[in-house]
């Protein structure tokens, strides 16, 4: 990846040029910049009692379920260039506007490990390792395990026994809108959490 390129250009590799406009806007944030992309939409959210309890204790995940919940997501980089690894982080600042619980913000960051493999880190250095793919119609996020980052090392965590395996898809709908759904599914207990809904890109601030 050369200076000035979007962070995700090297993640998608040769498929970057084939991405539709909405996905290029979605992933337009560049390394070490003040870039900012904002999307707004509504989600149906399903959180199992077990995950809700874990979320209330740890603050790592969302604790509440709901239908047609307004959500605002801000994607950004780190203009200072600071990171727990040598890679520039890609931040997700999600705000869920629950009518009964008020605004709840859940933040995470993604860091590229190699090629299309990334880790989405939450609190305490715990992360979801995943692979990004473009299949010609949608972006797919495939589960590669859970990890714990400690002293700069990524240690495997057996969270699949509790949470199940994660999976997500993002499908272009127009030049400015996309649908998304994500879930974690346990082999014995079924879905442990899931989001599904549509988003519209409302701001793209990537000054040259």
KADAJO-V662222 format. One record per residue. N is the residue number from 1. RES is the residue in one letter. SS is DSSP state (~ for helix, > for strand, _ for the rest). PHI is phi as a letter, one per 40 degrees, with the letter a starting at -180 (* if undefined). PSI is psi in radians with two decimals (999 if undefined). Layout:
{{N/RES/SS/PHI/PSI} {N/RES/SS/PHI/PSI}}
This chain:
{{1/X/_/*/2.22} {2/X/_/c/2.83} {3/X/_/d/2.38} {4/X/_/g/-0.13} {5/X/_/c/2.63} {6/X/>/d/2.56} {7/X/_/d/-0.69} {8/X/_/c/-0.02} {9/X/~/c/-0.71} {10/X/~/c/-0.40} {11/X/~/c/-0.83} {12/X/~/c/-0.33} {13/X/~/f/-2.28} {14/X/~/c/-0.32} {15/X/~/c/-0.18} {16/X/~/d/-0.79} {17/X/~/c/-0.35} {18/X/~/c/-0.13} {19/X/_/c/2.48} {20/X/_/c/2.84} {21/X/~/d/-0.70} {22/X/~/c/-0.61} {23/X/~/c/-0.60} {24/X/~/c/-0.62} {25/X/~/c/-0.78} {26/X/~/d/-0.75} {27/X/_/b/0.60} {28/X/_/c/-0.26} {29/X/_/c/2.31} {30/X/>/c/2.85} {31/X/_/c/2.52} {32/X/_/f/0.88} {33/X/_/b/3.02} {34/X/_/c/0.22} {35/X/_/d/2.61} {36/X/>/a/2.23} {37/X/>/b/2.29} {38/X/>/b/2.31} {39/X/>/b/2.54} {40/X/>/b/2.50} {41/X/>/a/-2.84} {42/X/>/b/2.47} {43/X/>/b/2.51} {44/X/>/c/2.19} {45/X/>/b/2.26} {46/X/>/b/2.06} {47/X/>/b/2.18} {48/X/_/c/2.74} {49/X/~/d/-0.66} {50/X/~/c/-0.81} {51/X/~/c/-0.65} {52/X/~/d/-0.76} {53/X/~/c/-0.80} {54/X/~/d/-0.71} {55/X/~/c/-0.70} {56/X/~/c/-0.58} {57/X/~/c/-0.78} {58/X/~/c/-0.47} {59/X/_/g/0.22} {60/X/_/c/-0.49} {61/X/_/b/3.04} {62/X/_/c/2.45} {63/X/_/b/-0.19} {64/X/_/b/2.53} {65/X/_/c/2.87} {66/X/>/i/2.80} {67/X/>/b/2.38} {68/X/>/f/0.78} {69/X/>/c/2.18} {70/X/>/c/2.39} {71/X/>/b/2.39} {72/X/>/b/2.27} {73/X/>/b/2.26} {74/X/>/b/2.17} {75/X/>/b/2.34} {76/X/>/a/2.99} {77/X/_/b/-2.84} {78/X/_/b/1.79} {79/X/_/c/-0.28} {80/X/_/c/-0.24} {81/X/_/g/0.20} {82/X/_/c/2.51} {83/X/_/a/2.76} {84/X/_/c/-0.19} {85/X/_/b/-3.06} {86/X/_/c/-0.06} {87/X/_/c/2.57} {88/X/_/c/2.24} {89/X/_/c/2.63} {90/X/>/b/1.99} {91/X/>/c/2.50} {92/X/>/b/2.06} {93/X/>/b/1.77} {94/X/>/b/2.31} {95/X/>/b/2.06} {96/X/>/c/2.18} {97/X/>/c/1.38} {98/X/>/c/2.30} {99/X/_/c/-0.51} {100/X/_/c/-0.34} {101/X/_/b/-0.03} {102/X/>/g/-2.94} {103/X/>/c/2.23} {104/X/>/b/2.16} {105/X/>/b/2.32} {106/X/>/b/2.08} {107/X/>/b/2.52} {108/X/>/a/2.96} {109/X/>/b/2.58} {110/X/>/b/2.46} {111/X/>/b/2.33} {112/X/>/c/2.23} {113/X/>/c/-0.86} {114/X/>/a/2.43} {115/X/_/f/-2.05} {116/X/_/c/0.27} {117/X/>/c/2.19} {118/X/>/b/2.92} {119/X/>/b/2.26} {120/X/>/c/1.94} {121/X/>/c/2.43} {122/X/_/b/-2.65} {123/X/~/c/2.73} {124/X/~/g/0.30} {125/X/~/g/0.20} {126/X/>/c/2.38} {127/X/>/a/2.80} {128/X/>/b/2.10} {129/X/>/c/2.28} {130/X/>/a/2.84} {131/X/>/b/2.32} {132/X/>/c/2.35} {133/X/>/b/2.57} {134/X/>/b/2.05} {135/X/_/c/0.20} {136/X/_/g/-0.31} {137/X/_/b/-0.47} {138/X/>/a/2.80} {139/X/>/c/2.29} {140/X/>/b/2.35} {141/X/>/b/1.96} {142/X/>/b/2.43} {143/X/>/c/2.30} {144/X/>/b/0.23} {145/X/>/h/3.03} {146/X/>/b/2.58} {147/X/>/b/2.85} {148/X/>/b/2.14} {149/X/>/c/2.05} {150/X/>/a/2.26} {151/X/_/f/0.66} {152/X/_/g/0.00} {153/X/>/b/2.61} {154/X/>/b/1.97} {155/X/>/b/2.32} {156/X/>/c/2.48} {157/X/>/b/2.44} {158/X/_/c/0.72} {159/X/_/c/-0.32} {160/X/~/c/-0.47} {161/X/~/c/-0.44} {162/X/~/b/-0.86} {163/X/~/c/-0.46} {164/X/_/g/-3.09} {165/X/>/c/2.42} {166/X/>/c/2.79} {167/X/>/a/2.58} {168/X/>/a/2.69} {169/X/>/b/2.54} {170/X/>/b/2.12} {171/X/>/b/2.18} {172/X/>/c/2.40} {173/X/_/b/-0.58} {174/X/_/a/-2.98} {175/X/_/c/-0.25} {176/X/_/b/-0.04} {177/X/>/b/2.64} {178/X/>/a/2.71} {179/X/>/b/2.70} {180/X/>/a/2.61} {181/X/>/a/2.52} {182/X/>/a/2.61} {183/X/>/a/2.88} {184/X/>/b/2.33} {185/X/>/b/2.18} {186/X/>/c/2.49} {187/X/_/c/-0.56} {188/X/_/b/-0.68} {189/X/_/c/-0.04} {190/X/>/g/-2.77} {191/X/>/c/2.34} {192/X/>/b/-0.49} {193/X/>/a/2.79} {194/X/>/a/2.56} {195/X/>/b/2.56} {196/X/>/a/2.39} {197/X/>/i/-3.00} {198/X/>/b/2.61} {199/X/>/b/2.64} {200/X/>/b/2.35} {201/X/>/c/2.08} {202/X/>/b/-0.39} {203/X/>/a/2.39} {204/X/>/b/1.83} {205/X/>/b/1.55} {206/X/_/b/1.23} {207/X/_/c/2.49} {208/X/_/c/999}}
